Amino acid sequence: MYECNQFTRTELALGKDGIEKLKNSKIVLFGLGGVGSYIAEALARVGVGNLIIVDGDIVDITNINRQLIANINTIGKNKAELVKERISLINPLANVVAISKFVKSEDDIDFIDGTVDYVIDAIDDFDAKIMIIKKAKELGLNLISSMGTAKRLHGDMFKIADISKTKVCPLAKKMRRELKKLRINKVKVLYSDEVPAKMHEIDGYVGKSLGSVSFVPPVAGMLIAGEVVRDLLK
């Protein structure tokens, strides 16, 4: 008799072949914040068997409003290690490599090679995003890059498209210019065509962070995860 497991419901939706394909897939995920932490969660729960997760940051109290691994007990802890631990509780058989560093140079991404099935960029740093995209395109790898999710209030306005088709999003506009200089095209991105919301002032606050809410970045993360899974199953 069949014995149920954590992927039974997924197998009913995707079939045995789909489960096996995801189990044997290798994905590199950059960024484990408001978008990336939910991507990692969704990929783990759908049964992706091999994940390389990259983030040099630690949990800050201001992350609690939107990041899956952020709570009072995880403040000060490394995000990559926290996500790895969380995945182990979902799928103990998953092969997860946690890289606790920021992408500052091409040397920081030299582990990306032809064995990777998909590269996901969910980080904020502009230069790092360009480096990751450039590397993935050079190797002919599947890629998706997340554009801005801060200063948005409508998760239903996210879209997935080629970056040449994006509009409104300031980050996408800046990325288009730089990628054009590098003669890089056909880059799949998630973006929002919502006009960025007004930032409010907080008396005494001197930080440079952009405003964000709990119910928007996670939507972006789940949409990206879904797109990746569908691409892998083609």
DRENDO-1510 file (C-alpha; in Angstrom, 1 decimal, always signed):
<recs>
REC; n; res; u; v; w
REC; 1; MET; +0.0; +0.0; +0.0 .
REC; 2; TYR; +1.2; +3.5; -0.8 .
REC; 3; GLU; +2.6; +5.4; +2.2 .
REC; 4; CYS; +2.0; +9.1; +2.2 .
REC; 5; ASN; +4.8; +11.5; +2.5 .
REC; 6; GLN; +5.3; +15.3; +2.5 .
REC; 7; PHE; +5.2; +15.4; -1.3 .
REC; 8; THR; +2.1; +13.2; -1.8 .
REC; 9; ARG; -0.2; +16.1; -2.6 .
REC; 10; THR; +2.4; +17.6; -5.0 .
REC; 11; GLU; +2.8; +14.2; -6.8 .
REC; 12; LEU; -1.0; +14.2; -7.3 .
REC; 13; ALA; -0.6; +17.6; -9.0 .
REC; 14; LEU; +2.6; +17.0; -10.9 .
REC; 15; GLY; +2.9; +13.3; -11.3 .
REC; 16; LYS; +5.7; +10.9; -10.5 .
REC; 17; ASP; +7.9; +12.1; -13.3 .
REC; 18; GLY; +7.5; +15.7; -12.2 .
REC; 19; ILE; +8.5; +14.9; -8.7 .
REC; 20; GLU; +11.6; +13.1; -9.9 .
REC; 21; LYS; +12.6; +16.0; -12.2 .
REC; 22; LEU; +12.3; +18.4; -9.3 .
REC; 23; LYS; +14.2; +16.1; -7.0 .
REC; 24; ASN; +17.1; +16.0; -9.4 .
REC; 25; SER; +17.1; +19.7; -10.2 .
REC; 26; LYS; +19.8; +22.0; -9.0 .
REC; 27; ILE; +18.9; +25.6; -8.3 .
REC; 28; VAL; +21.1; +28.6; -7.1 .
REC; 29; LEU; +19.2; +31.2; -5.2 .
REC; 30; PHE; +20.7; +34.6; -4.4 .
REC; 31; GLY; +19.1; +36.6; -1.6 .
REC; 32; LEU; +17.0; +35.3; +1.3 .
REC; 33; GLY; +15.1; +38.4; +2.3 .
REC; 34; GLY; +11.4; +39.3; +1.8 .
REC; 35; VAL; +11.3; +37.7; -1.7 .
REC; 36; GLY; +14.1; +35.1; -1.5 .
REC; 37; SER; +13.1; +33.5; +1.8 .
REC; 38; TYR; +9.7; +32.6; +0.3 .
REC; 39; ILE; +11.2; +31.3; -2.9 .
REC; 40; ALA; +13.4; +29.0; -0.8 .
REC; 41; GLU; +10.3; +27.9; +1.2 .
REC; 42; ALA; +8.2; +27.1; -1.9 .
REC; 43; LEU; +11.0; +25.3; -3.7 .
REC; 44; ALA; +11.7; +23.1; -0.6 .
REC; 45; ARG; +8.0; +22.3; -0.2 .
REC; 46; VAL; +7.6; +21.3; -3.9 .
REC; 47; GLY; +10.5; +18.9; -3.6 .
REC; 48; VAL; +13.5; +20.5; -5.3 .
REC; 49; GLY; +16.4; +18.3; -4.3 .
REC; 50; ASN; +19.4; +20.5; -4.7 .
REC; 51; LEU; +19.7; +24.1; -3.6 .
REC; 52; ILE; +22.6; +26.5; -3.3 .
REC; 53; ILE; +21.4; +29.4; -1.2 .
REC; 54; VAL; +23.5; +32.6; -1.0 .
REC; 55; ASP; +23.1; +35.5; +1.5 .
REC; 56; GLY; +25.8; +37.2; +3.7 .
REC; 57; ASP; +23.3; +39.1; +5.8 .
REC; 58; ILE; +22.0; +38.5; +9.3 .
REC; 59; VAL; +18.5; +39.0; +10.6 .
REC; 60; ASP; +17.7; +42.5; +11.7 .
REC; 61; ILE; +14.7; +43.5; +13.8 .
REC; 62; THR; +13.4; +45.5; +10.8 .
REC; 63; ASN; +13.2; +42.3; +8.7 .
REC; 64; ILE; +10.5; +40.8; +10.9 .
REC; 65; ASN; +7.7; +42.6; +9.0 .
REC; 66; ARG; +8.2; +40.6; +5.8 .
REC; 67; GLN; +11.0; +37.9; +5.9 .
REC; 68; LEU; +10.0; +34.3; +6.6 .
REC; 69; ILE; +12.9; +33.5; +8.8 .
REC; 70; ALA; +12.9; +36.7; +10.8 .
REC; 71; ASN; +11.4; +36.8; +14.4 .
REC; 72; ILE; +12.5; +37.9; +17.8 .
REC; 73; ASN; +14.5; +34.7; +18.4 .
REC; 74; THR; +16.5; +34.9; +15.1 .
REC; 75; ILE; +17.8; +38.5; +15.3 .
REC; 76; GLY; +21.5; +38.5; +14.7 .
REC; 77; LYS; +21.6; +35.0; +13.1 .
REC; 78; ASN; +22.8; +34.3; +9.6 .
REC; 79; LYS; +20.0; +34.1; +7.0 .
REC; 80; ALA; +21.6; +31.4; +4.9 .
REC; 81; GLU; +22.0; +29.1; +7.8 .
REC; 82; LEU; +18.5; +29.7; +9.1 .
REC; 83; VAL; +17.0; +28.9; +5.7 .
REC; 84; LYS; +19.1; +25.8; +5.4 .
REC; 85; GLU; +17.9; +24.6; +8.8 .
REC; 86; ARG; +14.3; +25.4; +7.9 .
REC; 87; ILE; +14.5; +23.4; +4.7 .
REC; 88; SER; +16.0; +20.4; +6.6 .
REC; 89; LEU; +12.8; +20.3; +8.6 .
REC; 90; ILE; +10.7; +20.3; +5.4 .
REC; 91; ASN; +12.8; +17.9; +3.4 .
REC; 92; PRO; +15.6; +16.2; +5.3 .
REC; 93; LEU; +16.8; +14.5; +2.1 .
REC; 94; ALA; +17.4; +17.8; +0.2 .
REC; 95; ASN; +21.0; +18.7; -0.5 .
REC; 96; VAL; +21.3; +22.3; +0.6 .
REC; 97; VAL; +24.5; +24.3; +0.4 .
REC; 98; ALA; +24.4; +27.6; +2.4 .
REC; 99; ILE; +26.9; +30.2; +1.3 .
REC; 100; SER; +27.1; +33.1; +3.8 .
REC; 101; LYS; +28.5; +35.9; +1.8 .
REC; 102; PHE; +27.6; +38.9; -0.3 .
REC; 103; VAL; +28.2; +39.1; -4.0 .
REC; 104; LYS; +30.9; +41.7; -4.4 .
REC; 105; SER; +32.9; +40.3; -7.3 .
REC; 106; GLU; +32.8; +37.7; -10.0 .
REC; 107; ASP; +34.9; +35.4; -7.8 .
REC; 108; ASP; +31.9; +35.3; -5.4 .
REC; 109; ILE; +29.8; +33.5; -8.0 .
REC; 110; ASP; +32.5; +31.3; -9.6 .
REC; 111; PHE; +30.7; +28.2; -8.2 .
REC; 112; ILE; +27.9; +28.6; -10.8 .
REC; 113; ASP; +28.6; +26.1; -13.6 .
REC; 114; GLY; +26.8; +24.1; -16.3 .
REC; 115; THR; +25.4; +21.6; -13.8 .
REC; 116; VAL; +23.0; +24.3; -12.5 .
REC; 117; ASP; +19.4; +24.1; -13.8 .
REC; 118; TYR; +18.2; +27.5; -12.7 .
REC; 119; VAL; +19.6; +30.7; -11.3 .
REC; 120; ILE; +17.4; +33.0; -9.3 .
REC; 121; ASP; +18.3; +36.5; -8.4 .
REC; 122; ALA; +16.4; +37.9; -5.4 .
REC; 123; ILE; +18.9; +40.4; -4.1 .
REC; 124; ASP; +18.8; +44.2; -3.9 .
REC; 125; ASP; +22.4; +45.2; -4.9 .
REC; 126; PHE; +22.4; +46.5; -8.5 .
REC; 127; ASP; +26.0; +45.6; -9.4 .
REC; 128; ALA; +25.6; +42.1; -7.9 .
REC; 129; LYS; +22.4; +41.6; -10.0 .
REC; 130; ILE; +24.2; +42.5; -13.2 .
REC; 131; MET; +27.1; +40.1; -12.3 .
REC; 132; ILE; +24.7; +37.2; -11.7 .
REC; 133; ILE; +22.7; +37.8; -14.9 .
REC; 134; LYS; +25.9; +38.1; -16.9 .
REC; 135; LYS; +27.3; +34.8; -15.5 .
REC; 136; ALA; +24.1; +32.9; -16.1 .
REC; 137; LYS; +23.7; +34.2; -19.6 .
REC; 138; GLU; +27.4; +33.3; -20.4 .
REC; 139; LEU; +26.7; +29.7; -19.3 .
REC; 140; GLY; +23.3; +29.6; -21.1 .
REC; 141; LEU; +21.5; +28.9; -17.8 .
REC; 142; ASN; +17.8; +29.4; -17.0 .
REC; 143; LEU; +17.5; +32.7; -15.1 .
REC; 144; ILE; +14.9; +34.9; -13.4 .
REC; 145; SER; +15.6; +38.2; -11.7 .
REC; 146; SER; +13.4; +40.0; -9.2 .
REC; 147; MET; +13.0; +43.7; -9.7 .
REC; 148; GLY; +11.8; +46.1; -6.9 .
REC; 149; THR; +9.1; +45.0; -4.4 .
REC; 150; ALA; +9.6; +47.8; -1.9 .
REC; 151; LYS; +7.2; +50.8; -1.8 .
REC; 152; ARG; +4.4; +48.7; -3.3 .
REC; 153; LEU; +1.1; +47.9; -1.7 .
REC; 154; HIS; -0.5; +45.7; -4.5 .
REC; 155; GLY; +0.9; +42.2; -4.8 .
REC; 156; ASP; -1.6; +41.5; -7.6 .
REC; 157; MET; +0.3; +43.9; -9.9 .
REC; 158; PHE; +3.4; +41.8; -10.3 .
REC; 159; LYS; +4.1; +40.4; -13.7 .
REC; 160; ILE; +6.7; +38.1; -15.2 .
REC; 161; ALA; +8.1; +39.2; -18.6 .
REC; 162; ASP; +11.3; +39.8; -20.5 .
REC; 163; ILE; +13.0; +42.9; -19.1 .
REC; 164; SER; +12.5; +44.7; -22.5 .
REC; 165; LYS; +8.8; +44.6; -21.8 .
REC; 166; THR; +8.9; +46.1; -18.3 .
REC; 167; LYS; +7.4; +49.5; -17.5 .
REC; 168; VAL; +7.0; +51.8; -14.5 .
REC; 169; CYS; +9.6; +49.9; -12.3 .
REC; 170; PRO; +12.6; +52.2; -11.7 .
REC; 171; LEU; +15.0; +49.3; -11.0 .
REC; 172; ALA; +13.9; +47.6; -14.2 .
REC; 173; LYS; +14.6; +50.8; -16.2 .
REC; 174; LYS; +18.1; +51.1; -14.7 .
REC; 175; MET; +18.8; +47.4; -15.4 .
REC; 176; ARG; +17.6; +47.7; -19.0 .
REC; 177; ARG; +20.1; +50.4; -19.6 .
REC; 178; GLU; +23.1; +48.5; -18.1 .
REC; 179; LEU; +22.2; +45.2; -19.8 .
REC; 180; LYS; +21.9; +47.0; -23.1 .
REC; 181; LYS; +25.5; +48.4; -22.7 .
REC; 182; LEU; +26.6; +44.8; -22.1 .
REC; 183; ARG; +24.6; +43.5; -25.1 .
REC; 184; ILE; +22.7; +41.2; -22.8 .
REC; 185; ASN; +19.1; +40.5; -23.8 .
REC; 186; LYS; +16.3; +38.0; -23.2 .
REC; 187; VAL; +16.3; +38.3; -19.4 .
REC; 188; LYS; +13.2; +37.0; -17.6 .
REC; 189; VAL; +12.2; +39.2; -14.6 .
REC; 190; LEU; +9.5; +39.7; -12.1 .
REC; 191; TYR; +8.4; +43.3; -11.9 .
REC; 192; SER; +5.5; +45.5; -10.8 .
REC; 193; ASP; +3.9; +48.1; -12.9 .
REC; 194; GLU; +2.5; +49.8; -9.7 .
REC; 195; VAL; +3.7; +53.3; -9.3 .
REC; 196; PRO; +5.9; +53.2; -6.1 .
REC; 197; ALA; +4.1; +54.4; -3.1 .
REC; 198; LYS; +5.0; +57.6; -1.2 .
REC; 199; MET; +7.5; +57.1; +1.6 .
REC; 200; HIS; +6.5; +58.4; +5.0 .
REC; 201; GLU; +8.8; +60.1; +7.5 .
REC; 202; ILE; +9.5; +58.7; +11.0 .
REC; 203; ASP; +10.7; +61.2; +13.6 .
REC; 204; GLY; +14.3; +60.4; +14.5 .
REC; 205; TYR; +14.8; +57.7; +11.9 .
REC; 206; VAL; +18.0; +58.1; +10.0 .
REC; 207; GLY; +18.1; +54.9; +8.0 .
REC; 208; LYS; +18.1; +54.7; +4.2 .
REC; 209; SER; +15.8; +51.6; +3.9 .
REC; 210; LEU; +12.8; +51.7; +1.6 .
REC; 211; GLY; +9.3; +51.1; +3.0 .
REC; 212; SER; +7.8; +47.6; +2.6 .
REC; 213; VAL; +4.9; +45.6; +3.9 .
REC; 214; SER; +4.2; +42.0; +4.9 .
REC; 215; PHE; +1.9; +41.2; +2.1 .
REC; 216; VAL; +3.8; +42.1; -1.0 .
REC; 217; PRO; +7.3; +40.6; -1.2 .
REC; 218; PRO; +6.1; +37.1; -0.3 .
REC; 219; VAL; +3.7; +37.3; -3.3 .
REC; 220; ALA; +6.7; +38.0; -5.6 .
REC; 221; GLY; +8.6; +35.1; -4.1 .
REC; 222; MET; +5.8; +32.6; -4.7 .
REC; 223; LEU; +5.3; +33.9; -8.2 .
REC; 224; ILE; +9.0; +33.4; -9.0 .
REC; 225; ALA; +9.0; +29.9; -7.4 .
REC; 226; GLY; +6.0; +28.9; -9.5 .
REC; 227; GLU; +7.6; +30.2; -12.7 .
REC; 228; VAL; +10.8; +28.3; -12.0 .
REC; 229; VAL; +9.0; +25.0; -11.3 .
REC; 230; ARG; +6.9; +25.3; -14.4 .
REC; 231; ASP; +10.1; +26.0; -16.5 .
REC; 232; LEU; +11.9; +23.0; -14.9 .
REC; 233; LEU; +8.9; +20.7; -15.8 .
REC; 234; LYS; +8.8; +21.7; -19.5 .
</recs>
